[in-house]
Amino acid sequence: MSKKIPLYVLLSLTLGGLTACEEQSNKGQAKRTAPAVIVAPVVSKPVSESVEFVGQTEASQSVDLRARVTGFLLKQSFKDGNAVKKGDVLYVIDASEFNAARDVAAATVERAIATIKEAENQLARYKRLEQSGTFSPAQLDAARAKEGQARADLAAAEAELKRAELDVGYAKITSPIDGRIGRSAVDAGNLIGPDSGILATVVALDPIRVNFAVSERGYLDYAKSKRNGNAGDFTPKIKLANDQIYPHDGKLDFIDNRVDASTGTIKVRVQFPNPDKVLLPGQFVNVTLVSAEPVNQIVVPQTAIQENQTGPFVLVVDKDNKVGIRPVKTGQRNGTEISVKEGLSAGETIIVEGIQKVRPGATVKPVPMKKSAAVN
């Protein structure tokens, strides 16, 4: 015969079981609402302000080689693309005709010198006999004229000799600068002359220039800050196409004296050392003007910055490990960090990893970010 269990006992057992299940559910929920996140303190440190532009490299000197006399090209004394020095002979033109013309001009000079000596001697004799009255004044005038004409003939002969010597010199085309020569447009054996165009181009690669454009507004803002003493000097730096930072700093070389009406920009040029000839004319680079006087700024890891419809924000963890949302105004990027102009103070704690796990108002388990991960 079965024994009946009182109703109040059954109710008591049922309520106790429900309470135990609820407690376990609450504990599980508590564990789920406290996820571990990586946090980092907000710090303030010196940061150099910078502004970036797209620039293009240009040779500091570029010389087009042309023939100044006509003749057959006997020799090309360089290899395309090689370095050349100032004064190196690059092309040799057949100078046989020029040498002959120089010899004829030299002989003409000698004949003119002899004619002058004869005219001078005759004029001297007439002057000694001037008081004797044995010759007319017209004869003396003629002697003077002959001596003057002889001197004029000598000047013309000397000028012709100089021109002939120049032609002989022009038969050898030399490099006017140190640099690197490009591809030759002619080969030995060709007839070349002033109408042959550019034979080759020599460019100077060290130093090298970088051209870029600054907006009219940006230029005016900087000029105003400079006048008010709020803007310091900038150090030009460049980033190459492979994202490598060029190891040498540049210096300001030129600012144009007018605004380009079609673009509303001002042309600026900076100059960089190029001892290893890494930079070549025509390359596109990112030019960064870095302030020479760093100022203290709030900086955070870039991974901490999120963005929604209202703009960028970070998630802040308070002393009770609760998450809060904080709108911020960001500045420039510096490696893996970004400066924050408004919204944060040094010493606050922000979430840098695990942001997707939490929501504002939730409780989290903060895990400090390793120092090595915080270093740029």
SULFEN-V81147 format. One record per pair of residues at least 6 apart in sequence whose ideal C-beta (glycine too) atoms are under 6 Angstrom apart, sorted by the first residue. I is the first residue (numbers start at 0). J is the second residue. D is the distance in Angstrom with one decimal. If there is no record, write none. Layout:
i->{I	I}
j->{J	J}
d->{D	D}
//
This chain:
i->{32	32	33	33	34	34	35	35	36	36	36	37	37	37	37	37	38	38	38	38	39	39	40	41	41	41	43	43	43	45	45	46	46	46	46	47	47	47	48	49	49	49	50	51	51	52	52	54	54	54	54	54	55	55	56	56	56	56	56	57	57	57	58	58	58	59	59	59	59	60	60	61	62	62	62	63	63	64	64	64	66	66	66	67	68	68	69	70	70	71	71	72	72	72	72	73	73	74	74	75	75	75	76	76	77	77	79	79	82	83	83	84	85	85	85	86	87	88	88	89	89	90	91	92	94	94	97	97	97	100	101	101	101	104	104	104	105	107	108	108	108	111	111	111	114	115	115	115	118	118	118	119	121	122	122	125	125	174	176	176	178	178	178	179	179	180	180	181	181	183	184	185	185	202	204	204	205	205	206	206	206	207	207	207	208	208	209	209	210	211	211	212	212	213	213	214	215	215	218	221	224	231	231	231	232	233	233	234	234	234	235	235	235	236	236	237	237	237	238	238	239	247	247	249	249	249	250	251	252	252	252	253	254	255	255	258	296	297	297	298	298	299	300	300	301	301	302	303	303	303	304	305	311	311	312	312	313	313	313	314	314	314	315	315	315	315	316	316	320	320	321	322	322	322	322	323	324	325	326	327	327	328	328	329	329	330	330	331	334	335	351	357}
j->{361	362	362	364	356	363	364	366	350	353	363	351	352	353	366	368	316	348	350	365	351	368	348	343	345	347	295	297	345	293	295	293	296	333	338	289	290	293	290	287	289	331	288	285	287	211	286	209	210	211	284	286	210	283	207	209	278	280	282	208	210	280	202	203	280	203	206	207	208	176	203	202	175	176	201	197	200	172	198	199	191	192	195	169	166	169	192	92	93	93	190	92	187	189	191	91	93	91	187	90	183	187	88	89	89	180	182	183	179	174	180	177	174	176	177	173	174	171	173	172	174	172	171	170	167	170	166	167	170	163	163	164	167	159	160	163	160	156	156	157	160	152	153	156	149	149	150	153	145	146	149	146	142	142	146	139	142	201	201	203	201	202	203	202	204	199	201	199	200	199	198	191	198	280	273	276	273	274	270	272	273	271	273	278	268	270	269	286	268	267	286	264	266	265	267	264	258	263	265	230	230	290	291	292	291	288	290	248	289	291	249	269	288	287	289	245	284	286	244	285	284	271	272	269	270	271	270	269	268	269	270	268	267	265	266	265	338	339	343	336	338	339	336	351	335	337	351	313	349	351	311	312	327	329	324	326	325	327	349	322	350	354	323	325	347	349	348	365	362	363	362	357	359	361	363	359	359	342	342	339	342	340	341	337	339	338	340	338	375	375	368	363}
d->{5.8	5.9	5.1	5.2	4.3	6.0	4.4	5.3	4.9	3.6	4.9	5.3	3.6	5.8	5.4	5.1	5.6	5.1	5.6	4.3	4.9	4.3	5.8	5.0	5.6	4.5	5.1	5.4	4.3	3.8	5.7	5.8	4.4	6.0	5.7	4.9	4.6	4.5	4.2	5.1	4.6	5.9	5.3	5.7	4.9	4.2	4.7	4.5	5.9	3.6	5.4	4.1	5.7	5.5	5.6	5.4	5.2	5.6	4.5	4.5	5.7	5.6	3.8	5.7	4.5	4.9	5.3	6.0	5.5	5.3	3.8	4.8	5.4	5.9	4.9	4.5	5.3	5.9	4.6	5.0	4.7	5.3	5.6	4.3	5.3	4.5	3.3	4.1	4.7	4.6	5.5	5.9	5.3	5.2	5.3	4.8	5.3	4.2	5.8	6.0	5.9	5.5	5.2	5.7	5.3	5.7	4.7	5.8	5.3	4.5	5.1	5.5	5.8	5.5	5.2	5.6	4.7	5.3	5.4	5.3	5.8	4.1	5.7	4.3	5.4	3.7	4.2	4.6	5.8	4.6	3.9	5.7	5.6	4.5	3.9	4.4	5.6	4.2	4.3	5.6	5.4	4.7	3.8	4.5	4.5	4.2	5.9	5.7	4.7	3.9	4.4	5.8	5.3	4.4	4.9	4.9	4.9	5.5	6.0	5.4	4.7	5.1	4.2	5.9	5.9	5.5	4.9	5.6	4.7	4.9	5.6	5.6	5.6	5.9	5.3	5.1	4.4	5.8	4.9	5.5	5.9	5.7	4.4	4.8	5.4	5.4	5.2	5.9	5.1	5.8	5.0	3.8	5.8	5.1	5.4	5.7	5.4	5.1	5.2	5.8	3.6	5.8	5.6	4.2	4.6	4.0	5.9	5.2	4.9	5.4	3.7	4.2	5.8	4.8	5.7	4.7	4.5	5.5	5.6	4.2	6.0	5.6	4.6	4.4	5.8	4.1	5.8	5.7	4.7	5.6	4.2	4.0	5.4	5.4	4.1	5.6	4.5	4.5	5.3	4.6	5.3	5.8	6.0	4.9	5.8	4.9	5.1	5.1	5.0	4.6	5.4	5.7	5.5	5.4	5.6	5.0	5.3	5.7	4.9	5.3	4.4	5.8	4.7	4.9	5.8	5.6	4.6	5.4	5.4	5.6	5.6	5.1	5.5	5.1	5.8	5.9	4.5	5.4	5.7	5.0	3.4	4.7	3.9	5.5	5.9	3.7	5.0	5.7	3.5	5.3	5.7	5.5}
//
